[in-house]
Amino acid sequence: MKRAPVDFRGQWVLVTGASSGLGREMAKQLVQEHGANVIAVARRRDRLEALRDELANGTTLVHPLVADLATPADVTRLVSEATQLGEIRGAILNAGVTYYGHALEQDLEAFDKLLATNVTALVHLCQHFARYFQSKKNDGGVLLVSSMAGFAPLPYQAAYAATKAFVTSYGRSLAYELKGKGVNVSVFAPGGIATEMLELSGLNRKFKAGDVGIMSAEECARLALDGFQKRRMLTVPGASNKLMAAGMKLAPNGVLLPAIAKIYEGALPEEPKG
Ligand SMILES: NC(=O)c1ccc[n+]([C@@H]2O[C@H](COP(=O)([O-])OP(=O)(O)OC[C@H]3O[C@@H](n4cnc5c(N)ncnc54)[C@H](OP(=O)(O)O)[C@@H]3O)[C@@H](O)[C@H]2O)c1
């Protein structure tokens, strides 16, 4: 029998990376459209507090929780603070960072932080919340935000794409292992989204809001929450992304890699002349 979509009304949902972009938009929609209470996690306190104030409606709650996911002690503190607030029904592990540029020029300290944020913290939080939902028997779920970058090697975002390949593979494996065992695990793999990530990485030299293939955070958040509510193992949002994902699966590497490299080369800064 088909199960009804998860109803988040009156439930606590934790969202990492809620200070910006996709995470902020999911937090907003969870409160305004789903009637959920949100634990909003990120490093920038001012942004989280502004979100709480913006979403204040006298009915639902937004709890800012400041944590640096690249710091293991913060991840441990986050879990204990979050679970003291009330019973949590959903954990959206969305926070992520990229590095765009030549792989050999990536600062290794920044690489360690990227790995800790995109992979290590995600696995720790995923394990914790999956066990928590099982113990609460509350049909809770974890949503892992990955990327289409995880479907193929991605020149100029080499480390980022590798972390997203990890997230997709890990999430889908876990979803299978936990099927029928009281926890829903869903993976969301979007293509380009118009968020701060494009500006911070320099990808905005080529990719901008409104371009074909760049989705708004609002539309993307709606599709992410829809996949999560319907307990889909993997959601790729939008028809053009789905088509591209299918092409990425079928195309031989000899064709795919140069094509992807060509798209992304276009945003590299110009080499100084002379
Ligand atoms: N934008 C795209 O084109 C795109 C495409 C596919 C997938 N995605 C994925 O979507 C997710 C959201 O990205 P976005 O596009 O919304 O980017 P964004 O606007 O840059 O937001 C990233 C969020 O992650 C948080 N974050 C980063 N490092 C953190 C850390 N060490 N500890 C705690 N929070 C941290 C940031 O908050 P603070 O800085 O306040 O900590 C921010 O809230 C990411 O997983 C990304 O990989 C993005």
The ligand as a MOL file (V3000), in Angstrom:
LIG
                    3D

  0  0  0     0  0            999 V3000
M  V30 BEGIN CTAB
M  V30 COUNTS 48 52 0 0 0
M  V30 BEGIN ATOM
M  V30 1 N 24.4670 26.1400 -5.7920 0
M  V30 2 C 24.5470 25.1110 -6.6070 0
M  V30 3 O 24.6940 25.2780 -7.8310 0
M  V30 4 C 24.4170 23.7030 -6.0790 0
M  V30 5 C 24.2300 22.6710 -7.0090 0
M  V30 6 C 24.0870 21.3670 -6.5520 0
M  V30 7 C 24.1260 21.0960 -5.2040 0
M  V30 8 N 24.3030 22.1000 -4.3080 0 CHG=1
M  V30 9 C 24.3720 21.7430 -2.8870 0
M  V30 10 O 23.3290 22.3960 -2.1840 0
M  V30 11 C 23.7210 22.5670 -0.8140 0
M  V30 12 C 23.4370 24.0130 -0.4090 0
M  V30 13 O 24.2770 24.8640 -1.1550 0
M  V30 14 P 23.8390 26.3220 -1.6300 0
M  V30 15 O 23.9310 26.3480 -3.0930 0
M  V30 16 O 22.5830 26.6970 -0.9690 0 CHG=-1
M  V30 17 O 25.0910 27.1270 -1.0840 0
M  V30 18 P 25.2180 28.3930 -0.1170 0
M  V30 19 O 24.2110 29.4200 -0.4380 0
M  V30 20 O 26.6670 28.7690 -0.1760 0
M  V30 21 O 24.8790 27.7860 1.3010 0
M  V30 22 C 25.7520 26.8810 1.9630 0
M  V30 23 C 25.2790 26.7310 3.3930 0
M  V30 24 O 26.1530 25.8180 4.0540 0
M  V30 25 C 26.5730 26.4000 5.2810 0
M  V30 26 N 27.9090 25.9400 5.6320 0
M  V30 27 C 29.0150 25.9060 4.8530 0
M  V30 28 N 30.0760 25.4650 5.5480 0
M  V30 29 C 29.6110 25.1950 6.8020 0
M  V30 30 C 30.2300 24.7310 7.9930 0
M  V30 31 N 31.5400 24.4390 8.0560 0
M  V30 32 N 29.4640 24.5930 9.0970 0
M  V30 33 C 28.1460 24.8970 9.0600 0
M  V30 34 N 27.5110 25.3350 7.9700 0
M  V30 35 C 28.2350 25.4900 6.8560 0
M  V30 36 C 26.5770 27.9100 5.0130 0
M  V30 37 O 26.3940 28.6320 6.2300 0
M  V30 38 P 27.5020 29.5030 6.9990 0
M  V30 39 O 28.4440 30.0430 5.9630 0
M  V30 40 O 26.7010 30.5340 7.7000 0
M  V30 41 O 28.1350 28.5120 7.9180 0
M  V30 42 C 25.3270 28.0560 4.1540 0
M  V30 43 O 24.1890 28.1640 4.9620 0
M  V30 44 C 25.1930 22.1810 -0.7400 0
M  V30 45 O 25.3350 20.8960 -0.2020 0
M  V30 46 C 25.6320 22.2040 -2.1960 0
M  V30 47 O 26.7160 21.3470 -2.4260 0
M  V30 48 C 24.4470 23.3960 -4.7200 0
M  V30 END ATOM
M  V30 BEGIN BOND
M  V30 1 1 1 2
M  V30 2 2 2 3
M  V30 3 1 2 4
M  V30 4 1 4 5
M  V30 5 2 4 48
M  V30 6 2 5 6
M  V30 7 1 6 7
M  V30 8 2 7 8
M  V30 9 1 8 9
M  V30 10 1 8 48
M  V30 11 1 9 10
M  V30 12 1 9 46
M  V30 13 1 10 11
M  V30 14 1 11 12
M  V30 15 1 11 44
M  V30 16 1 12 13
M  V30 17 1 13 14
M  V30 18 2 14 15
M  V30 19 1 14 16
M  V30 20 1 14 17
M  V30 21 1 17 18
M  V30 22 2 18 19
M  V30 23 1 18 20
M  V30 24 1 18 21
M  V30 25 1 21 22
M  V30 26 1 22 23
M  V30 27 1 23 24
M  V30 28 1 23 42
M  V30 29 1 24 25
M  V30 30 1 25 26
M  V30 31 1 25 36
M  V30 32 1 26 27
M  V30 33 1 26 35
M  V30 34 2 27 28
M  V30 35 1 28 29
M  V30 36 1 29 30
M  V30 37 2 29 35
M  V30 38 1 30 31
M  V30 39 2 30 32
M  V30 40 1 32 33
M  V30 41 2 33 34
M  V30 42 1 34 35
M  V30 43 1 36 37
M  V30 44 1 36 42
M  V30 45 1 37 38
M  V30 46 2 38 39
M  V30 47 1 38 40
M  V30 48 1 38 41
M  V30 49 1 42 43
M  V30 50 1 44 45
M  V30 51 1 44 46
M  V30 52 1 46 47
M  V30 END BOND
M  V30 END CTAB
M  END
